[in-house]
Amino acid sequence: MRPDWDGFVNYVRQRKVWMAPVLDMAAGAREEGGELVVRYDDLSDCKLLEEPENSRLLTEFAQDYFQQELTIRLRIRGGGTLAVDGEGVPQEERRALANDPLVQTVVELFNGDIAGIRTANK
């Protein structure tokens, strides 16, 4: 994926100049079943990409450039991964909140639906 990755970084550089050097710090990237997995050696290298507006833009850029529905997953060496949705909040955190027993009780009590989950940025 290296030639595609280089082209993608150049595509991003034309739209958000500051984001390209952050992507250049990636140790590698590949597409895995609808996810663009971007590997970093250190969490601090990709911290800016976790911010909601930045991750939304990155997802949008990836979908535009690769012409497919992609989600972004940041993989950190020696540790975890962060699946970033278009709003920058890890998908696992949203899923956990949606399945929380208290949330489910409130949904049942008010005969409602979960339309969107917002979390506080840390």
MMTF fields as JSON, N, C-alpha, C and O atoms, coordinates in Angstrom:
{
  "mmtfVersion": "1.0.0",
  "mmtfProducer": "UNKNOWN",
  "numBonds": 487,
  "numAtoms": 488,
  "numGroups": 122,
  "numChains": 1,
  "numModels": 1,
  "chainsPerModel": [1],
  "groupsPerChain": [122],
  "chainIdList": ["A"],
  "bondAtomList": [4, 2, 8, 6, 12, 10, 16, 14, 20, 18, 24, 22, 28, 26, 32, 30, 36, 34, 40, 38, 44, 42, 48, 46, 52, 50, 56, 54, 60, 58, 64, 62, 68, 66, 72, 70, 76, 74, 80, 78, 84, 82, 88, 86, 92, 90, 96, 94, 100, 98, 104, 102, 108, 106, 112, 110, 116, 114, 120, 118, 124, 122, 128, 126, 132, 130, 136, 134, 140, 138, 144, 142, 148, 146, 152, 150, 156, 154, 160, 158, 164, 162, 168, 166, 172, 170, 176, 174, 180, 178, 184, 182, 188, 186, 192, 190, 196, 194, 200, 198, 204, 202, 208, 206, 212, 210, 216, 214, 220, 218, 224, 222, 228, 226, 232, 230, 236, 234, 240, 238, 244, 242, 248, 246, 252, 250, 256, 254, 260, 258, 264, 262, 268, 266, 272, 270, 276, 274, 280, 278, 284, 282, 288, 286, 292, 290, 296, 294, 300, 298, 304, 302, 308, 306, 312, 310, 316, 314, 320, 318, 324, 322, 328, 326, 332, 330, 336, 334, 340, 338, 344, 342, 348, 346, 352, 350, 356, 354, 360, 358, 364, 362, 368, 366, 372, 370, 376, 374, 380, 378, 384, 382, 388, 386, 392, 390, 396, 394, 400, 398, 404, 402, 408, 406, 412, 410, 416, 414, 420, 418, 424, 422, 428, 426, 432, 430, 436, 434, 440, 438, 444, 442, 448, 446, 452, 450, 456, 454, 460, 458, 464, 462, 468, 466, 472, 470, 476, 474, 480, 478, 484, 482],
  "bondOrderList": [1, 1, 1, 1, 1, 1, 1, 1, 1, 1, 1, 1, 1, 1, 1, 1, 1, 1, 1, 1, 1, 1, 1, 1, 1, 1, 1, 1, 1, 1, 1, 1, 1, 1, 1, 1, 1, 1, 1, 1, 1, 1, 1, 1, 1, 1, 1, 1, 1, 1, 1, 1, 1, 1, 1, 1, 1, 1, 1, 1, 1, 1, 1, 1, 1, 1, 1, 1, 1, 1, 1, 1, 1, 1, 1, 1, 1, 1, 1, 1, 1, 1, 1, 1, 1, 1, 1, 1, 1, 1, 1, 1, 1, 1, 1, 1, 1, 1, 1, 1, 1, 1, 1, 1, 1, 1, 1, 1, 1, 1, 1, 1, 1, 1, 1, 1, 1, 1, 1, 1, 1],
  "groupList": [{"groupName": "MET", "atomNameList": ["N", "CA", "C", "O"], "elementList": ["N", "C", "C", "O"], "formalChargeList": [0, 0, 0, 0], "bondAtomList": [1, 0, 2, 1, 3, 2], "bondOrderList": [1, 1, 2], "singleLetterCode": "M", "chemCompType": "L-PEPTIDE LINKING"}, {"groupName": "ARG", "atomNameList": ["N", "CA", "C", "O"], "elementList": ["N", "C", "C", "O"], "formalChargeList": [0, 0, 0, 0], "bondAtomList": [1, 0, 2, 1, 3, 2], "bondOrderList": [1, 1, 2], "singleLetterCode": "R", "chemCompType": "L-PEPTIDE LINKING"}, {"groupName": "PRO", "atomNameList": ["N", "CA", "C", "O"], "elementList": ["N", "C", "C", "O"], "formalChargeList": [0, 0, 0, 0], "bondAtomList": [1, 0, 2, 1, 3, 2], "bondOrderList": [1, 1, 2], "singleLetterCode": "P", "chemCompType": "L-PEPTIDE LINKING"}, {"groupName": "ASP", "atomNameList": ["N", "CA", "C", "O"], "elementList": ["N", "C", "C", "O"], "formalChargeList": [0, 0, 0, 0], "bondAtomList": [1, 0, 2, 1, 3, 2], "bondOrderList": [1, 1, 2], "singleLetterCode": "D", "chemCompType": "L-PEPTIDE LINKING"}, {"groupName": "TRP", "atomNameList": ["N", "CA", "C", "O"], "elementList": ["N", "C", "C", "O"], "formalChargeList": [0, 0, 0, 0], "bondAtomList": [1, 0, 2, 1, 3, 2], "bondOrderList": [1, 1, 2], "singleLetterCode": "W", "chemCompType": "L-PEPTIDE LINKING"}, {"groupName": "GLY", "atomNameList": ["N", "CA", "C", "O"], "elementList": ["N", "C", "C", "O"], "formalChargeList": [0, 0, 0, 0], "bondAtomList": [1, 0, 2, 1, 3, 2], "bondOrderList": [1, 1, 2], "singleLetterCode": "G", "chemCompType": "PEPTIDE LINKING"}, {"groupName": "PHE", "atomNameList": ["N", "CA", "C", "O"], "elementList": ["N", "C", "C", "O"], "formalChargeList": [0, 0, 0, 0], "bondAtomList": [1, 0, 2, 1, 3, 2], "bondOrderList": [1, 1, 2], "singleLetterCode": "F", "chemCompType": "L-PEPTIDE LINKING"}, {"groupName": "VAL", "atomNameList": ["N", "CA", "C", "O"], "elementList": ["N", "C", "C", "O"], "formalChargeList": [0, 0, 0, 0], "bondAtomList": [1, 0, 2, 1, 3, 2], "bondOrderList": [1, 1, 2], "singleLetterCode": "V", "chemCompType": "L-PEPTIDE LINKING"}, {"groupName": "ASN", "atomNameList": ["N", "CA", "C", "O"], "elementList": ["N", "C", "C", "O"], "formalChargeList": [0, 0, 0, 0], "bondAtomList": [1, 0, 2, 1, 3, 2], "bondOrderList": [1, 1, 2], "singleLetterCode": "N", "chemCompType": "L-PEPTIDE LINKING"}, {"groupName": "TYR", "atomNameList": ["N", "CA", "C", "O"], "elementList": ["N", "C", "C", "O"], "formalChargeList": [0, 0, 0, 0], "bondAtomList": [1, 0, 2, 1, 3, 2], "bondOrderList": [1, 1, 2], "singleLetterCode": "Y", "chemCompType": "L-PEPTIDE LINKING"}, {"groupName": "GLN", "atomNameList": ["N", "CA", "C", "O"], "elementList": ["N", "C", "C", "O"], "formalChargeList": [0, 0, 0, 0], "bondAtomList": [1, 0, 2, 1, 3, 2], "bondOrderList": [1, 1, 2], "singleLetterCode": "Q", "chemCompType": "L-PEPTIDE LINKING"}, {"groupName": "LYS", "atomNameList": ["N", "CA", "C", "O"], "elementList": ["N", "C", "C", "O"], "formalChargeList": [0, 0, 0, 0], "bondAtomList": [1, 0, 2, 1, 3, 2], "bondOrderList": [1, 1, 2], "singleLetterCode": "K", "chemCompType": "L-PEPTIDE LINKING"}, {"groupName": "ALA", "atomNameList": ["N", "CA", "C", "O"], "elementList": ["N", "C", "C", "O"], "formalChargeList": [0, 0, 0, 0], "bondAtomList": [1, 0, 2, 1, 3, 2], "bondOrderList": [1, 1, 2], "singleLetterCode": "A", "chemCompType": "L-PEPTIDE LINKING"}, {"groupName": "LEU", "atomNameList": ["N", "CA", "C", "O"], "elementList": ["N", "C", "C", "O"], "formalChargeList": [0, 0, 0, 0], "bondAtomList": [1, 0, 2, 1, 3, 2], "bondOrderList": [1, 1, 2], "singleLetterCode": "L", "chemCompType": "L-PEPTIDE LINKING"}, {"groupName": "GLU", "atomNameList": ["N", "CA", "C", "O"], "elementList": ["N", "C", "C", "O"], "formalChargeList": [0, 0, 0, 0], "bondAtomList": [1, 0, 2, 1, 3, 2], "bondOrderList": [1, 1, 2], "singleLetterCode": "E", "chemCompType": "L-PEPTIDE LINKING"}, {"groupName": "SER", "atomNameList": ["N", "CA", "C", "O"], "elementList": ["N", "C", "C", "O"], "formalChargeList": [0, 0, 0, 0], "bondAtomList": [1, 0, 2, 1, 3, 2], "bondOrderList": [1, 1, 2], "singleLetterCode": "S", "chemCompType": "L-PEPTIDE LINKING"}, {"groupName": "CYS", "atomNameList": ["N", "CA", "C", "O"], "elementList": ["N", "C", "C", "O"], "formalChargeList": [0, 0, 0, 0], "bondAtomList": [1, 0, 2, 1, 3, 2], "bondOrderList": [1, 1, 2], "singleLetterCode": "C", "chemCompType": "L-PEPTIDE LINKING"}, {"groupName": "THR", "atomNameList": ["N", "CA", "C", "O"], "elementList": ["N", "C", "C", "O"], "formalChargeList": [0, 0, 0, 0], "bondAtomList": [1, 0, 2, 1, 3, 2], "bondOrderList": [1, 1, 2], "singleLetterCode": "T", "chemCompType": "L-PEPTIDE LINKING"}, {"groupName": "ILE", "atomNameList": ["N", "CA", "C", "O"], "elementList": ["N", "C", "C", "O"], "formalChargeList": [0, 0, 0, 0], "bondAtomList": [1, 0, 2, 1, 3, 2], "bondOrderList": [1, 1, 2], "singleLetterCode": "I", "chemCompType": "L-PEPTIDE LINKING"}],
  "groupTypeList": [0, 1, 2, 3, 4, 3, 5, 6, 7, 8, 9, 7, 1, 10, 1, 11, 7, 4, 0, 12, 2, 7, 13, 3, 0, 12, 12, 5, 12, 1, 14, 14, 5, 5, 14, 13, 7, 7, 1, 9, 3, 3, 13, 15, 3, 16, 11, 13, 13, 14, 14, 2, 14, 8, 15, 1, 13, 13, 17, 14, 6, 12, 10, 3, 9, 6, 10, 10, 14, 13, 17, 18, 1, 13, 1, 18, 1, 5, 5, 5, 17, 13, 12, 7, 3, 5, 14, 5, 7, 2, 10, 14, 14, 1, 1, 12, 13, 12, 8, 3, 2, 13, 7, 10, 17, 7, 7, 14, 13, 6, 8, 5, 3, 18, 12, 5, 18, 1, 17, 12, 8, 11],
  "groupIdList": [1, 2, 3, 4, 5, 6, 7, 8, 9, 10, 11, 12, 13, 14, 15, 16, 17, 18, 19, 20, 21, 22, 23, 24, 25, 26, 27, 28, 29, 30, 31, 32, 33, 34, 35, 36, 37, 38, 39, 40, 41, 42, 43, 44, 45, 46, 47, 48, 49, 50, 51, 52, 53, 54, 55, 56, 57, 58, 59, 60, 61, 62, 63, 64, 65, 66, 67, 68, 69, 70, 71, 72, 73, 74, 75, 76, 77, 78, 79, 80, 81, 82, 83, 84, 85, 86, 87, 88, 89, 90, 91, 92, 93, 94, 95, 96, 97, 98, 99, 100, 101, 102, 103, 104, 105, 106, 107, 108, 109, 110, 111, 112, 113, 114, 115, 116, 117, 118, 119, 120, 121, 122],
  "secStructList": [7, 2, 2, 2, 2, 2, 2, 2, 2, 2, 2, 2, 2, 2, 2, 7, 6, 6, 2, 2, 2, 2, 2, 2, 6, 7, 1, 3, 3, 3, 3, 3, 6, 6, 3, 3, 3, 3, 3, 3, 1, 1, 2, 2, 2, 2, 4, 4, 4, 4, 1, 2, 2, 2, 2, 2, 2, 2, 2, 2, 2, 2, 2, 2, 2, 2, 6, 1, 7, 7, 3, 3, 3, 3, 3, 3, 6, 6, 1, 7, 3, 3, 3, 3, 7, 6, 6, 1, 1, 5, 2, 2, 2, 2, 2, 2, 2, 2, 6, 7, 2, 2, 2, 2, 2, 2, 2, 2, 2, 6, 6, 7, 7, 7, 7, 7, 7, 7, 7, 7, 7, 7],
  "xCoordList": [0.823, 0.0, 0.867, 0.337, 2.161, 3.029, 2.788, 2.679, 2.701, 2.435, 1.094, 0.988, 0.065, -1.232, -1.142, -1.758, -0.374, -0.235, 0.438, -0.002, 1.498, 2.188, 1.256, 1.249, 0.483, -0.489, -1.545, -1.962, -1.979, -2.967, -2.411, -3.101, -1.176, -0.552, -0.45, -0.685, -0.11, -0.059, -1.449, -1.607, -2.442, -3.838, -4.243, -4.852, -3.898, -4.204, -3.431, -3.977, -2.177, -1.33, -1.972, -1.843, -2.652, -3.305, -4.551, -5.01, -5.1, -6.328, -6.108, -6.746, -5.213, -4.872, -3.368, -2.887, -2.637, -1.175, -0.588, 0.317, -1.07, -0.482, -0.702, 0.063, -1.747, -2.07, -1.096, -0.858, -0.543, 0.347, 1.591, 1.935, 2.29, 3.447, 3.076, 3.875, 1.884, 1.433, 1.267, 1.642, 0.71, 0.55, 1.903, 2.094, 2.841, 4.19, 4.905, 5.788, 4.542, 5.165, 4.682, 5.226, 3.667, 3.143, 4.208, 4.964, 4.255, 5.198, 4.733, 5.528, 3.454, 2.912, 1.4, 0.783, 0.816, -0.638, -1.06, -0.339, -2.244, -2.807, -4.317, -4.862, -4.973, -6.426, -6.756, -6.248, -7.623, -8.04, -9.548, -10.089, -10.225, -11.662, -12.462, -13.244, -12.278, -13.046, -12.46, -13.063, -11.288, -10.607, -9.26, -8.554, -8.923, -7.588, -6.816, -7.032, -5.925, -5.143, -3.843, -3.031, -3.655, -2.463, -1.66, -2.149, -0.411, 0.436, 1.37, 1.98, 1.462, 2.376, 3.239, 2.796, 4.478, 5.367, 5.041, 5.308, 4.466, 4.204, 2.856, 2.51, 2.104, 0.791, 0.869, -0.036, 1.937, 2.054, 2.157, 1.836, 2.602, 2.715, 1.359, 1.257, 0.327, -0.978, -2.058, -3.242, -1.662, -2.626, -3.558, -4.751, -3.032, -3.859, -4.972, -6.023, -4.743, -5.739, -6.946, -7.974, -6.838, -7.947, -8.982, -10.121, -8.611, -9.553, -10.708, -10.495, -11.931, -13.129, -13.09, -13.355, -12.774, -12.768, -11.688, -11.909, -10.529, -9.426, -9.719, -9.434, -10.283, -10.589, -11.724, -11.738, -12.666, -13.743, -13.156, -13.517, -12.25, -11.602, -10.775, -10.83, -10.016, -9.18, -10.044, -9.706, -11.139, -12.059, -12.618, -12.682, -13.017, -13.565, -12.511, -12.815, -11.283, -10.209, -9.946, -9.788, -9.899, -9.624, -10.732, -10.453, -11.97, -13.082, -13.072, -13.36, -12.742, -12.658, -11.518, -11.707, -10.348, -9.175, -9.28, -9.03, -9.648, -9.692, -11.021, -11.163, -11.993, -13.289, -13.98, -14.491, -13.981, -14.713, -15.004, -14.349, -15.995, -16.336, -15.244, -15.063, -14.538, -13.46, -13.648, -14.133, -13.262, -13.098, -11.597, -10.834, -11.189, -9.773, -9.478, -10.192, -8.425, -7.966, -6.514, -5.676, -6.22, -4.841, -4.286, -4.832, -3.222, -2.604, -1.28, -0.429, -1.126, 0.069, 0.982, 0.524, 2.272, 3.227, 3.252, 3.293, 3.226, 3.318, 2.041, 2.032, 0.978, -0.24, -1.472, -1.549, -2.412, -3.746, -3.966, -3.057, -5.238, -5.685, -6.835, -7.529, -7.026, -8.143, -8.905, -8.371, -10.158, -11.003, -11.662, -12.354, -11.449, -11.962, -13.101, -12.953, -14.247, -15.351, -15.231, -14.272, -16.174, -16.109, -16.138, -15.853, -16.471, -16.532, -15.376, -15.307, -14.473, -13.27, -13.349, -12.357, -14.461, -14.572, -14.401, -15.03, -13.567, -13.381, -14.72, -15.567, -14.893, -16.151, -16.44, -17.598, -15.401, -15.613, -16.25, -17.099, -15.841, -16.406, -17.885, -18.698, -18.23, -19.639, -20.471, -21.575, -19.93, -20.642, -20.862, -21.946, -19.837, -19.962, -21.025, -21.805, -21.059, -22.072, -23.476, -24.418, -23.624, -24.944, -25.456, -26.662, -24.546, -24.939, -24.95, -25.242, -24.641, -24.638, -26.034, -27.025, -26.133, -27.449, -28.293, -29.508, -27.688, -28.439, -29.034, -30.186, -28.256, -28.744, -29.896, -30.915, -29.737, -30.787, -32.068, -33.167, -31.928, -33.089, -33.826, -35.054, -33.097, -33.71, -34.409, -35.501, -33.793, -34.404, -35.731, -36.731, -35.726, -36.96, -38.0, -39.172, -37.586, -38.495, -39.227, -40.428, -38.504, -39.096, -39.52, -39.912, -39.431, -39.804, -39.113, -39.749, -37.796, -37.047, -36.058, -36.045, -35.241, -34.168, -32.892, -32.935, -31.783, -30.501, -30.191, -29.937, -30.218, -30.014, -28.552, -28.066, -27.86, -26.467, -25.836, -26.496, -24.58, -23.859, -22.747, -21.893, -22.764, -21.71, -20.932, -21.498, -19.629, -18.772, -17.958, -17.752, -17.499, -16.654, -15.228, -14.732, -14.58, -13.171, -12.325, -12.582, -11.299, -10.412, -9.202, -8.333],
  "yCoordList": [-1.197, 0.0, 1.261, 2.372, 1.105, 2.284, 3.326, 4.507, 2.957, 3.996, 4.691, 5.911, 3.902, 4.506, 5.407, 6.472, 4.977, 5.765, 7.103, 8.148, 7.062, 8.305, 9.247, 10.454, 8.692, 9.497, 10.074, 11.221, 9.269, 9.737, 10.881, 11.872, 10.742, 11.804, 13.086, 14.173, 12.979, 14.161, 14.764, 15.985, 13.907, 14.364, 15.154, 16.219, 14.622, 15.304, 16.615, 17.62, 16.619, 17.814, 18.973, 20.13, 18.669, 19.705, 20.263, 21.354, 19.528, 19.955, 20.459, 21.422, 19.818, 20.217, 20.053, 18.965, 21.112, 21.052, 20.434, 19.606, 20.808, 20.337, 18.853, 18.228, 18.267, 16.864, 15.906, 14.802, 16.316, 15.448, 15.029, 13.847, 15.941, 15.496, 14.495, 13.62, 14.618, 13.656, 12.285, 11.267, 12.259, 10.994, 10.443, 9.227, 11.328, 10.894, 10.184, 9.361, 10.488, 9.843, 8.416, 7.697, 7.999, 6.642, 5.622, 5.81, 4.549, 3.471, 2.629, 1.91, 2.717, 1.968, 2.105, 2.607, 1.653, 1.697, 0.604, 0.261, 0.061, -0.934, -0.97, -0.525, -1.501, -1.638, -3.061, -4.026, -3.176, -4.485, -4.498, -3.932, -5.12, -5.315, -4.059, -4.037, -3.033, -1.805, -0.842, 0.185, -1.172, -0.277, 0.131, -0.681, 1.385, 1.849, 1.823, 2.667, 0.864, 0.688, 1.455, 1.151, 2.453, 3.298, 3.006, 3.199, 2.537, 2.16, 3.307, 3.951, 3.54, 4.539, 3.882, 2.963, 4.356, 3.836, 4.404, 3.763, 5.598, 6.263, 6.963, 7.561, 6.891, 7.52, 9.024, 9.609, 9.651, 11.104, 11.522, 12.659, 10.609, 10.93, 11.14, 11.869, 10.505, 10.567, 11.194, 11.124, 11.801, 12.378, 13.387, 13.42, 14.204, 15.204, 14.575, 15.184, 13.364, 12.716, 12.216, 11.89, 12.151, 11.699, 12.79, 12.49, 14.041, 15.135, 15.023, 14.701, 15.284, 15.037, 15.647, 14.948, 16.895, 17.536, 16.935, 16.731, 16.656, 16.104, 14.685, 14.34, 13.864, 12.495, 12.468, 11.616, 13.388, 13.477, 13.819, 13.215, 14.792, 15.173, 14.027, 13.765, 13.351, 12.248, 11.136, 10.579, 10.821, 9.802, 10.242, 9.455, 11.491, 12.044, 11.999, 11.595, 12.409, 12.385, 10.958, 10.724, 10.007, 8.61, 8.064, 7.38, 8.357, 7.87, 8.507, 7.84, 9.789, 10.468, 9.903, 9.598, 9.763, 9.334, 7.874, 7.563, 6.985, 5.561, 5.129, 3.983, 6.047, 5.793, 4.548, 3.715, 4.444, 3.37, 3.79, 4.673, 3.141, 3.423, 2.827, 1.61, 3.664, 3.223, 3.824, 4.946, 3.069, 3.635, 3.667, 2.939, 4.502, 4.663, 3.973, 4.161, 3.18, 2.551, 2.935, 2.682, 3.547, 3.911, 2.805, 2.524, 2.191, 1.105, 1.615, 2.116, 1.476, 1.97, 0.798, -0.214, 0.927, -0.152, -0.496, 0.382, -1.784, -2.259, -2.068, -2.248, -1.708, -1.463, -1.568, -2.347, -0.768, -0.892, -0.272, 0.195, -0.299, 0.314, 1.243, 1.06, 2.215, 3.136, 3.152, 3.557, 2.707, 2.822, 4.177, 4.489, 4.957, 6.317, 6.425, 6.118, 6.868, 7.094, 8.502, 9.209, 8.907, 10.209, 11.37, 12.5, 11.131, 12.213, 12.167, 12.998, 11.217, 11.214, 10.483, 10.463, 9.887, 9.157, 7.675, 7.166, 6.989, 5.575, 4.833, 5.018, 3.999, 3.283, 2.358, 2.187, 1.76, 0.865, 1.607, 1.056, 2.858, 3.657, 3.943, 3.871, 4.262, 4.501, 3.241, 3.288, 2.116, 0.85, 0.5, 0.056, 0.699, 0.4, 1.277, 0.803, 2.545, 3.434, 3.046, 3.104, 2.658, 2.263, 1.014, 0.856, 0.126, -1.126, -1.048, -2.043, 0.104, 0.279, -0.018, 0.458, -0.795, -1.141, 0.076, 0.058, 1.113, 2.313, 2.975, 3.408, 3.049, 3.629, 2.788, 3.329, 1.475, 0.593, 0.73, 0.688, 0.895, 1.081, 2.371, 2.38, 3.44, 4.728, 4.639, 5.182, 3.968, 3.804, 3.056, 3.436, 1.988, 1.228, 2.049, 2.054, 2.737, 3.526, 4.584, 4.787, 5.255, 6.32, 5.85, 6.653, 4.536, 3.964, 4.725, 5.144, 4.892, 5.706, 4.907, 3.676, 5.64, 5.091, 5.86, 7.004, 5.24, 5.922, 6.466, 5.713, 7.785, 8.412, 8.807, 8.77, 9.174, 9.59, 9.547, 9.786, 9.246, 9.157, 10.173, 10.159, 11.051, 12.064, 11.794, 11.463, 11.942, 11.751, 13.005, 13.801, 13.166, 14.317, 14.002, 12.9, 14.959, 14.775, 14.853, 15.638, 14.012, 13.968, 14.805, 14.897],
  "zCoordList": [0.0, 0.0, 0.0, -0.004, 0.005, 0.111, -0.979, -0.651, -2.252, -3.27, -3.032, -3.16, -2.683, -2.385, -1.155, -1.114, -0.158, 1.064, 0.769, 1.25, -0.021, -0.379, -1.143, -0.903, -2.05, -2.781, -1.862, -2.022, -0.888, 0.072, 0.923, 1.161, 1.375, 2.176, 1.351, 1.878, 0.089, -0.782, -0.974, -1.001, -1.105, -1.218, 0.031, -0.068, 1.197, 2.46, 2.552, 3.005, 2.131, 2.183, 1.413, 1.814, 0.327, -0.471, 0.221, -0.12, 1.187, 1.843, 3.263, 3.688, 3.994, 5.364, 5.517, 5.835, 5.297, 5.255, 6.517, 6.422, 7.685, 8.945, 9.182, 9.917, 8.565, 8.832, 8.129, 8.618, 7.004, 6.243, 7.033, 7.007, 7.738, 8.519, 9.618, 9.95, 10.176, 11.187, 10.535, 11.117, 9.338, 8.62, 8.177, 8.133, 7.85, 7.468, 8.623, 8.382, 9.859, 11.025, 11.234, 12.072, 10.483, 10.629, 10.258, 9.305, 11.021, 10.743, 9.563, 8.959, 9.236, 8.111, 8.075, 9.015, 6.983, 6.836, 5.878, 4.941, 6.13, 5.213, 5.376, 6.387, 4.374, 4.411, 4.83, 4.259, 5.845, 6.349, 6.48, 7.43, 5.565, 5.672, 5.978, 6.928, 5.196, 5.384, 6.402, 6.712, 6.92, 7.856, 7.269, 6.671, 7.45, 7.122, 8.435, 9.306, 8.574, 9.797, 9.637, 8.763, 10.49, 10.443, 11.701, 12.814, 11.522, 12.652, 13.039, 12.186, 14.328, 14.878, 15.939, 16.628, 16.071, 17.104, 18.471, 19.487, 18.51, 19.781, 19.716, 18.697, 20.791, 20.858, 20.631, 20.036, 21.096, 20.945, 19.472, 19.126, 18.614, 17.191, 16.521, 15.534, 17.052, 16.39, 17.265, 16.935, 18.367, 19.311, 18.638, 18.94, 17.736, 17.054, 16.219, 16.022, 15.734, 14.882, 15.668, 15.075, 16.988, 17.83, 18.063, 18.422, 17.867, 18.102, 17.122, 15.953, 17.58, 16.759, 15.359, 14.38, 15.249, 13.929, 13.032, 11.838, 13.606, 12.819, 12.35, 11.204, 13.223, 12.817, 11.796, 10.907, 11.918, 10.931, 9.562, 8.551, 9.543, 8.289, 7.709, 6.507, 8.554, 8.088, 7.487, 6.443, 8.139, 7.611, 6.265, 5.321, 6.185, 4.942, 3.825, 2.703, 4.13, 3.14, 2.654, 1.456, 3.592, 3.23, 2.334, 1.349, 2.666, 1.852, 0.468, -0.526, 0.399, -0.9, -1.741, -2.919, -1.148, -1.901, -2.354, -3.519, -1.434, -1.745, -2.372, -2.799, -2.428, -3.065, -2.513, -3.261, -1.17, -0.504, 0.925, 1.479, 1.508, 2.902, 3.779, 3.815, 4.465, 5.348, 6.723, 6.867, 7.726, 9.055, 9.309, 8.675, 10.225, 10.535, 11.861, 12.845, 11.873, 13.112, 13.301, 12.436, 14.437, 14.771, 15.655, 16.722, 15.221, 15.984, 16.539, 15.804, 17.845, 18.532, 18.869, 19.4, 18.562, 18.827, 20.314, 21.176, 20.584, 21.952, 22.746, 23.964, 22.076, 22.834, 21.976, 21.026, 22.344, 21.81, 20.457, 19.771, 20.121, 18.889, 19.219, 20.22, 18.392, 18.54, 17.227, 16.194, 17.27, 16.084, 16.165, 17.134, 15.168, 15.192, 14.207, 13.025, 14.711, 13.787, 13.248, 13.558, 12.461, 11.824, 12.79, 12.393, 14.04, 15.008, 15.994, 16.9, 15.835, 16.629, 17.945, 18.674, 18.292, 19.55, 19.231, 18.304, 19.98, 19.72, 19.688, 20.563, 18.676, 18.502, 19.677, 20.058, 20.255, 21.39, 22.561, 23.261, 22.774, 23.864, 23.613, 24.535, 22.385, 22.032, 22.219, 22.76, 21.767, 21.901, 23.371, 23.75, 24.197, 25.629, 26.277, 27.103, 25.908, 26.472, 26.017, 26.807, 24.773, 24.264, 24.968, 25.159, 25.356, 26.004, 27.521, 28.185, 28.078, 29.523, 30.081, 29.527, 31.166, 31.73, 32.106, 31.911, 32.631, 32.998, 31.753, 31.767, 30.69, 29.442, 28.902, 28.473, 28.923, 28.433, 29.248, 28.694, 30.571, 31.44, 31.095, 31.012, 30.897, 30.555, 29.194, 29.022, 28.244, 26.927, 27.057, 26.449, 27.858, 28.066, 28.808, 28.431, 29.849, 30.678, 29.861, 30.035, 28.972, 28.173, 26.775, 25.928, 26.553, 25.261, 24.124, 23.157, 24.268, 23.319, 22.501, 22.515, 21.797, 20.985, 21.276, 21.729, 21.019, 21.111, 19.726, 18.786, 19.618, 18.31, 18.105, 16.975, 19.14, 19.028, 20.406, 21.417, 20.43, 21.695, 21.667, 20.781, 22.64, 22.75, 24.018, 25.06, 23.912, 25.068, 25.283, 24.367, 26.509, 26.82, 26.376, 26.606, 25.746, 25.378, 26.619, 27.532, 26.63, 27.795, 27.555, 28.422]
}
